[in-house]
């Protein structure tokens, strides 16, 4: 008492569809994780540049006003 041919085919199609959907979800999650890592690095570099610029301004003011 096996499954008729059409039911076997529908189970196969459903399985393939499920695998494709899960693969797309995983790929999306991996891409999102990579983008967040890049954004974190860029944010850190932006903060470093801002603090460096602020420090340079403070040094220039100190040099100007110490004369």
C-alpha positions as YAML, in Angstrom:
chain: A
units: angstrom
residues:
- id: 1
  name: UNK
  ca: [0.00, 0.00, 0.00]
- id: 2
  name: UNK
  ca: [2.40, 2.66, -1.15]
- id: 3
  name: UNK
  ca: [1.59, 6.16, -2.17]
- id: 4
  name: UNK
  ca: [0.21, 6.69, -5.64]
- id: 5
  name: UNK
  ca: [2.56, 8.36, -8.13]
- id: 6
  name: UNK
  ca: [0.99, 11.81, -7.86]
- id: 7
  name: UNK
  ca: [1.31, 11.92, -4.09]
- id: 8
  name: UNK
  ca: [4.97, 10.89, -4.28]
- id: 9
  name: UNK
  ca: [5.59, 13.67, -6.76]
- id: 10
  name: UNK
  ca: [3.85, 16.27, -4.61]
- id: 11
  name: UNK
  ca: [5.90, 15.22, -1.57]
- id: 12
  name: UNK
  ca: [9.09, 15.58, -3.63]
- id: 13
  name: UNK
  ca: [8.08, 19.04, -4.87]
- id: 14
  name: UNK
  ca: [7.13, 20.14, -1.36]
- id: 15
  name: UNK
  ca: [10.48, 18.91, -0.03]
- id: 16
  name: UNK
  ca: [12.42, 20.72, -2.75]
- id: 17
  name: UNK
  ca: [10.41, 23.90, -2.19]
- id: 18
  name: UNK
  ca: [11.07, 23.72, 1.56]
- id: 19
  name: UNK
  ca: [14.81, 23.21, 1.03]
- id: 20
  name: UNK
  ca: [14.96, 26.18, -1.37]
- id: 21
  name: UNK
  ca: [13.08, 28.44, 1.06]
- id: 22
  name: UNK
  ca: [15.28, 27.42, 3.99]
- id: 23
  name: UNK
  ca: [18.42, 27.94, 1.88]
- id: 24
  name: UNK
  ca: [17.28, 31.46, 0.97]
- id: 25
  name: UNK
  ca: [16.57, 32.26, 4.62]
- id: 26
  name: UNK
  ca: [20.02, 31.05, 5.68]
- id: 27
  name: UNK
  ca: [21.73, 32.99, 2.88]
- id: 28
  name: UNK
  ca: [19.84, 36.12, 3.90]
- id: 29
  name: UNK
  ca: [20.90, 35.70, 7.52]
- id: 30
  name: UNK
  ca: [24.55, 35.17, 6.56]
- id: 31
  name: UNK
  ca: [24.50, 38.24, 4.31]
- id: 32
  name: UNK
  ca: [22.92, 40.31, 7.07]
- id: 33
  name: UNK
  ca: [25.55, 39.17, 9.57]
- id: 34
  name: UNK
  ca: [28.34, 40.10, 7.17]
- id: 35
  name: UNK
  ca: [26.84, 43.53, 6.53]
- id: 36
  name: UNK
  ca: [26.49, 44.21, 10.23]
- id: 37
  name: UNK
  ca: [30.14, 43.32, 10.74]
- id: 38
  name: UNK
  ca: [31.21, 45.72, 8.00]
- id: 39
  name: UNK
  ca: [28.96, 48.44, 9.41]
- id: 40
  name: UNK
  ca: [30.48, 47.96, 12.86]
- id: 41
  name: UNK
  ca: [34.01, 48.33, 11.52]
- id: 42
  name: UNK
  ca: [33.07, 51.45, 9.57]
- id: 43
  name: UNK
  ca: [31.35, 52.97, 12.58]
- id: 44
  name: UNK
  ca: [34.45, 52.35, 14.70]
- id: 45
  name: UNK
  ca: [36.69, 53.98, 12.09]
- id: 46
  name: UNK
  ca: [34.32, 56.94, 11.86]
- id: 47
  name: UNK
  ca: [34.47, 57.44, 15.62]
- id: 48
  name: UNK
  ca: [38.27, 57.23, 15.55]
- id: 49
  name: UNK
  ca: [38.43, 59.85, 12.80]
- id: 50
  name: UNK
  ca: [36.09, 62.17, 14.70]
- id: 51
  name: UNK
  ca: [38.11, 61.89, 17.91]
- id: 52
  name: UNK
  ca: [41.37, 62.38, 15.99]
- id: 53
  name: UNK
  ca: [40.01, 65.52, 14.33]
- id: 54
  name: UNK
  ca: [38.73, 66.85, 17.65]
- id: 55
  name: UNK
  ca: [42.12, 66.20, 19.25]
- id: 56
  name: UNK
  ca: [43.91, 67.99, 16.41]
- id: 57
  name: UNK
  ca: [41.63, 71.00, 16.85]
- id: 58
  name: UNK
  ca: [42.34, 71.04, 20.59]
- id: 59
  name: UNK
  ca: [46.10, 70.88, 19.91]
- id: 60
  name: UNK
  ca: [45.86, 73.72, 17.39]
- id: 61
  name: UNK
  ca: [43.91, 75.87, 19.85]
- id: 62
  name: UNK
  ca: [46.43, 75.16, 22.58]
- id: 63
  name: UNK
  ca: [49.29, 76.09, 20.25]
- id: 64
  name: UNK
  ca: [47.60, 79.31, 19.12]
- id: 65
  name: UNK
  ca: [46.58, 80.48, 22.58]
- id: 66
  name: UNK
  ca: [49.87, 79.58, 24.28]
- id: 67
  name: UNK
  ca: [51.81, 82.20, 22.29]
...
